[in-house]
Amino acid sequence: MRHDIVIIGGGAGGLELASRLGRRFGPREGRRRVLLIDRSIFHLWKPSLHEVAAGSLDSHQEGLSYPVLARRNHFSFAFGDLTGLDADDKTLTLAEIRDDDGEVLVAPRTLGFETLVLAIGSGSNLFGTTGAAEHAHLLENVSDAEAFNRRLTSAFLATAYSDERTLNIAIVGAGTTGVELSTELIEGHDELSAGLTSDQKFDLAVTLVEAAPRILGGLPERVSTKAAHALQAKGVRLLTDAKVNAVHADRLDTSKGDVPADLIVWAAGVKAADTNPDLGLATGRLNQFVVDDHLRTSAPGVYAMGDCAEAPGPDSRPVPARAQAAAQQAAYLAKALSHPGRDPGPYVYRDKGSLVSLGGDKGVGALMGGLGGQNFLIEGLVAKWAYMALHLDHHRAILGVRRTILLALSRLLHRRVSGRLKLH
């Protein structure tokens, strides 16, 4: 089997690229020319994983089926996991597929391509910390988030009937994921407590541990300060300038002393897969594929985008691993690959700002080049609405305007009826 364009990875960037190309080629050509491959059967916007982990988002309701999206956007989809690449022969190998009992359902497959786009994302960077892999929960995919939610639900139940009556949760890394997860946990606990009897109520102690001097280090300091005040008002303990030396089953060993923890989440740093260098392409320090200003890797006909790509960005720094970067690269490659004879010019990353959800009707963020000059601060309900708009814009790119509106309304009504917190 051979396709003109094969895209590996159906994340924010890969799925948007496949959808854009499929619609441009149309129903007759799109399915023949564009193939999207992913290791999951449904898509979930990765910035929503912390909500799945906290139980405030149902992944099965929020997830979108890749085969259905493929049909609507005129591309083909295949379930699989990349294990090998021969860039010279223009072939790739997908791993075998097994069922829950270990029986082989699908043997390893080899596919051919004319153009390959790698959009396989990244994972967590544990920085070699002792015990992190054994005792900390990661939030790299839906399975990770659901696994943590199951542990959280069990811990809620156990604490409600324990003598301690306090559940300690430590989150390593005060970037966007760590900050947003802490607020979702606090609000989820508050909603749960409102329905418990007085003898079942328990306290939730969330500690956010950050090695840098302040939280949200990649965002403007004003945004960091606003977010810190909001977190502390919710009862989140902030421990900055604290390096984690080791992770234990019941605590963190940090440079500022031990942090007790019944549950630990690692949300510090990102790193591409350790297997990336085995694919025969040039990779950087964080295992990302090194690409030029046209997103081309070291092999002809092979591109990389999103978190797995080390693309040249502003001020001689790589493009940051953000959803907005993946969306911009998808738009760029859609134009470049749909008209291969035309040079679209170099890809230029444009930072549109950053937004952080702080739960409820609260948010904070900075819009680059906004109304207030180069760095325009927004907060409160306006920031929350802007944050929600980012999610809806991603859905618009893969579903269209009408279906996005219907989906947003149906989910709003479902949340009104079923409640905010999911305890399955």
C-alpha positions in Angstrom: 0.0 0.0 0.0 1.3 3.4 -0.9 -0.1 6.9 -0.3 1.0 10.3 -1.6 1.0 11.8 1.9 1.3 9.8 5.2 0.9 11.6 8.5 2.0 9.8 11.7 0.2 11.2 14.8 -3.3 12.5 15.1 -2.7 15.2 17.7 -3.7 18.9 17.4 -1.3 19.4 14.5 -1.4 16.1 12.6 -5.2 15.9 12.6 -5.6 19.5 11.5 -3.2 18.9 8.7 -5.0 15.7 7.5 -8.3 17.5 7.6 -7.1 20.5 5.7 -5.4 18.4 3.0 -8.4 16.1 2.7 -10.8 18.9 2.2 -8.5 20.6 -0.3 -8.2 17.4 -2.4 -11.9 16.6 -2.1 -13.9 13.4 -1.7 -12.5 11.8 -4.8 -8.8 12.4 -4.3 -8.4 13.0 -0.6 -8.9 9.4 0.7 -6.6 8.0 -1.9 -3.8 10.6 -1.3 -3.8 11.3 2.4 -3.4 8.7 5.2 -3.4 9.5 8.9 -2.0 6.9 11.3 -2.4 7.0 15.1 -2.0 4.6 18.0 -5.5 5.5 19.3 -8.9 5.1 17.7 -10.2 8.5 18.9 -8.9 12.0 19.2 -8.8 14.2 22.4 -7.3 17.7 22.4 -4.2 17.2 24.6 -4.6 20.5 26.6 -7.7 18.9 28.0 -5.9 15.9 29.6 -5.8 17.6 33.0 -9.6 17.8 33.0 -9.9 14.1 32.3 -7.4 13.4 35.1 -9.4 15.5 37.6 -12.7 14.0 36.5 -14.2 17.2 35.2 -14.2 15.9 31.6 -15.5 12.6 30.2 -12.9 11.4 27.6 -15.5 9.1 25.9 -17.9 12.0 25.5 -15.2 14.5 24.5 -13.3 12.2 22.2 -13.8 12.3 18.4 -13.6 9.1 16.3 -10.8 9.2 13.8 -12.7 7.1 11.2 -15.6 9.4 11.4 -13.4 12.5 11.1 -11.7 10.8 8.1 -15.0 10.3 6.4 -16.1 13.8 7.0 -12.8 15.4 5.9 -12.0 13.1 3.0 -8.8 11.4 4.2 -8.0 7.8 5.2 -7.2 6.5 8.7 -5.2 3.5 9.9 -4.7 2.3 13.4 -1.0 1.7 14.2 2.2 2.6 16.0 5.4 3.6 14.1 8.3 1.3 14.8 10.6 1.7 11.8 11.5 4.1 8.9 13.5 3.6 5.8 13.7 7.2 4.4 15.7 6.1 1.3 13.2 3.4 0.3 10.3 5.6 1.5 8.7 2.9 3.6 7.7 2.8 7.2 6.9 -0.1 9.5 3.9 -0.3 11.9 4.0 -2.5 15.0 1.7 -5.6 15.4 -1.6 -5.1 17.1 -2.6 -7.4 20.0 -5.8 -7.8 22.0 -6.1 -7.6 25.8 -5.2 -11.3 26.0 -2.0 -10.8 24.0 -3.2 -12.5 20.9 -2.0 -11.0 17.6 -4.8 -9.3 15.7 -2.8 -7.6 13.0 0.7 -8.6 12.0 3.4 -5.9 11.5 2.8 -3.9 8.3 5.0 -2.0 5.9 3.6 1.0 4.1 5.0 3.2 1.3 4.8 6.9 0.9 5.9 9.8 -1.3 5.8 12.4 1.5 5.9 11.6 5.2 4.9 14.0 8.0 5.9 13.1 11.6 3.6 14.6 14.2 4.1 12.0 17.0 4.3 14.6 19.8 6.4 14.3 22.9 6.3 12.9 26.4 7.5 13.9 29.9 11.0 14.7 30.8 11.9 13.1 34.2 15.4 14.6 34.2 16.7 11.3 35.6 15.0 11.9 38.9 15.1 8.8 41.2 11.8 7.1 41.7 9.8 9.4 39.3 9.1 6.6 36.8 7.9 4.3 39.5 5.9 6.5 41.8 4.7 9.5 39.7 1.7 9.7 37.4 2.3 11.1 33.9 -0.3 12.9 31.8 1.0 12.1 28.3 -2.2 10.6 26.8 -5.8 9.7 27.6 -4.8 6.3 29.2 -2.5 8.2 31.6 -5.2 10.7 32.5 -7.9 8.0 33.0 -5.5 5.9 35.1 -4.8 8.8 37.4 -8.6 9.6 37.7 -9.2 6.0 38.8 -6.6 6.4 41.5 -8.0 9.7 42.5 -11.5 8.4 42.8 -10.3 5.5 45.0 -8.3 7.9 47.1 -11.3 10.2 47.6 -13.4 7.2 48.8 -10.6 5.9 51.1 -9.9 9.3 52.6 -13.6 10.0 53.3 -13.6 6.9 55.6 -10.1 7.2 57.0 -8.9 8.6 60.3 -6.5 11.1 58.6 -9.2 12.9 56.7 -6.6 14.7 54.5 -5.6 13.7 51.0 -2.2 15.1 50.0 -1.5 15.5 46.3 1.8 16.8 45.0 2.2 18.1 41.4 5.8 18.5 40.1 6.0 21.3 37.6 4.1 24.6 37.7 3.7 25.1 34.0 0.3 25.3 32.4 -0.6 21.7 33.0 0.4 21.7 36.6 -1.4 25.0 37.3 -4.6 24.0 35.6 -4.7 20.5 37.1 -4.3 22.0 40.6 -7.4 24.2 40.1 -9.4 21.4 38.7 -8.6 19.2 41.6 -9.6 21.8 44.2 -12.9 22.6 42.4 -13.7 18.9 42.0 -13.1 18.3 45.7 -15.3 21.2 46.6 -18.1 19.9 44.4 -17.8 16.4 45.8 -17.7 17.7 49.4 -21.0 19.6 48.9 -22.8 16.3 48.5 -21.2 14.4 51.4 -22.4 14.1 55.0 -20.4 15.9 57.7 -18.7 12.7 58.9 -17.5 12.0 55.3 -16.0 15.3 54.5 -12.2 15.5 54.2 -9.5 18.0 53.3 -7.6 18.1 50.1 -4.0 19.5 50.3 -2.5 20.3 46.9 1.2 21.3 46.7 2.6 22.7 43.4 6.4 22.1 43.3 8.5 24.2 40.9 12.2 24.3 40.4 12.2 27.8 38.9 11.7 31.0 41.0 8.1 31.4 39.9 5.2 29.5 38.4 4.4 29.7 34.7 8.0 30.6 33.9 7.3 30.7 30.1 4.6 33.3 30.5 5.0 37.1 31.3 5.7 37.8 35.0 2.4 39.7 35.4 0.5 36.5 34.3 2.5 34.4 36.7 1.8 36.8 39.6 -2.0 36.9 38.9 -2.1 33.1 38.7 -0.1 32.7 41.9 -2.5 34.9 43.8 -5.5 33.0 42.4 -4.0 29.6 43.3 -3.2 30.6 46.8 -6.7 32.0 47.3 -8.0 28.5 46.4 -5.7 26.9 49.0 -3.0 25.6 46.7 0.4 25.5 48.3 3.2 26.9 46.0 6.7 25.7 46.6 9.1 27.5 44.2 12.9 27.3 43.9 12.5 23.7 45.0 14.4 21.0 43.1 13.0 17.5 43.3 15.8 15.1 44.4 13.8 11.9 44.5 10.2 10.7 44.3 9.0 8.2 46.9 5.6 6.4 47.2 4.5 8.7 50.0 6.5 11.9 49.5 8.8 14.1 47.5 12.3 14.7 48.5 13.0 18.3 47.5 15.8 20.9 48.1 13.3 22.6 50.5 12.4 19.5 52.5 10.0 16.7 52.2 6.5 17.1 50.7 4.0 14.5 51.9 1.9 13.0 49.1 -0.6 10.3 48.7 -0.7 10.9 44.9 2.0 12.4 42.8 1.7 13.9 39.3 4.8 14.7 37.2 4.1 17.7 34.9 7.6 19.1 34.6 9.3 19.4 31.2 8.8 17.7 27.9 11.0 15.4 25.9 10.4 13.6 22.6 10.5 9.8 22.5 13.8 8.0 23.2 13.2 5.9 20.0 13.2 8.9 17.7 17.0 8.8 17.0 16.5 5.2 15.9 14.6 6.3 12.8 17.7 7.5 11.1 16.9 11.2 11.1 18.9 14.0 12.7 17.6 14.7 16.2 18.4 17.3 18.9 19.1 17.3 22.6 15.5 16.5 23.5 15.2 13.8 20.8 13.2 16.1 18.6 13.7 15.8 14.8 15.8 18.8 13.6 14.0 20.6 10.8 14.7 23.6 8.7 12.6 26.7 8.1 10.4 24.7 5.8 9.8 21.9 8.4 12.0 19.5 6.4 14.0 16.9 8.3 17.4 15.6 7.2 15.8 13.1 4.8 14.2 14.3 1.5 10.4 14.0 1.5 10.1 13.7 5.3 8.7 16.5 7.4 8.2 16.9 11.1 5.9 19.2 13.0 4.5 19.9 16.5 6.2 18.8 19.7 8.4 16.2 18.0 10.1 18.8 15.8 12.9 21.2 16.7 12.0 24.0 14.4 13.9 27.4 14.2 12.0 30.0 16.0 12.3 33.7 17.1 15.5 34.9 18.8 17.4 31.8 17.7 15.3 29.6 20.0 13.3 26.5 18.9 9.6 26.9 18.4 8.0 26.2 21.8 5.9 23.0 22.3 2.5 24.6 22.2 -0.8 23.7 20.5 -0.8 27.0 18.7 2.6 26.2 17.1 1.2 22.8 15.9 -1.9 24.5 14.4 0.2 27.1 12.6 2.5 24.4 11.2 -0.5 22.4 10.1 -1.7 25.4 8.1 1.7 26.0 6.6 2.2 22.4 5.6 -1.3 22.1 4.1 -0.4 25.0 1.8 3.0 23.5 1.0 1.9 19.9 0.3 -1.2 20.7 -1.6 0.9 22.7 -4.1 4.3 21.0 -4.1 5.6 23.0 -7.1 5.2 26.3 -5.2 7.5 27.5 -2.5 5.4 28.9 0.3 8.4 30.6 1.8 9.8 29.9 5.3 7.6 28.9 8.2 7.5 31.7 10.8 6.2 31.1 14.3 3.9 33.8 15.5 3.3 33.9 19.3 -0.4 34.9 19.8 -0.1 34.8 23.5 -0.8 32.3 26.3 -4.0 31.6 28.3 -4.4 29.7 31.6 -7.7 28.4 33.0 -8.0 28.9 36.7 -11.3 27.1 37.1 -14.9 28.4 37.3 -15.2 31.7 35.5 -11.5 32.6 36.1 -8.6 32.8 33.8 -5.5 34.8 33.1 -3.4 35.3 30.0 -1.4 37.6 27.7 -2.3 38.3 24.1 0.7 39.3 22.0 0.2 42.4 19.9 -3.2 43.0 21.5 -5.1 46.1 22.4 -2.6 47.1 25.1 0.5 46.9 22.9 2.9 44.0 22.5 1.8 42.2 25.7 -1.9 42.8 26.6 -3.0 41.2 29.9 -6.5 39.8 30.2 -8.0 38.0 33.2 -11.3 36.8 34.7 -14.3 35.8 32.6 -12.8 37.4 29.4 -9.7 35.2 29.7 -11.9 32.2 30.5 -13.9 32.8 27.3 -10.8 33.3 25.3 -9.4 30.0 26.6 -12.6 28.1 25.7 -12.5 29.8 22.2 -9.1 28.1 21.6 -10.6 24.7 22.1 -13.5 25.5 19.9 -11.2 26.8 17.2 -9.4 23.5 17.1 -12.8 21.7 16.7 -13.8 24.2 14.0 -10.7 23.2 12.0 -11.6 19.5 12.0 -15.4 19.6 12.2 -16.5 22.9 10.6 -18.4 25.8 12.1 -21.9 24.2 12.2 -20.9 20.9 13.8 -18.7 22.8 16.3 -21.6 24.9 17.5 -23.8 21.9 17.8 -21.1 20.0 19.7 -20.5 22.9 22.1 -24.3 23.2 22.8 -24.7 19.5 23.4 -21.8 19.4 25.9 -23.0 22.4 27.7 -26.4 20.8 28.2 -24.9 17.5 29.2 -22.8 19.2 31.9 -25.8 21.1 33.2 -27.7 17.8 33.6 -25.0 15.3 34.7 -22.9 17.7 36.8 -19.3 18.9 36.5 -17.5 16.1 38.3 -17.3 12.6 36.8 -16.7 9.8 39.3 -16.9 6.6 37.3 
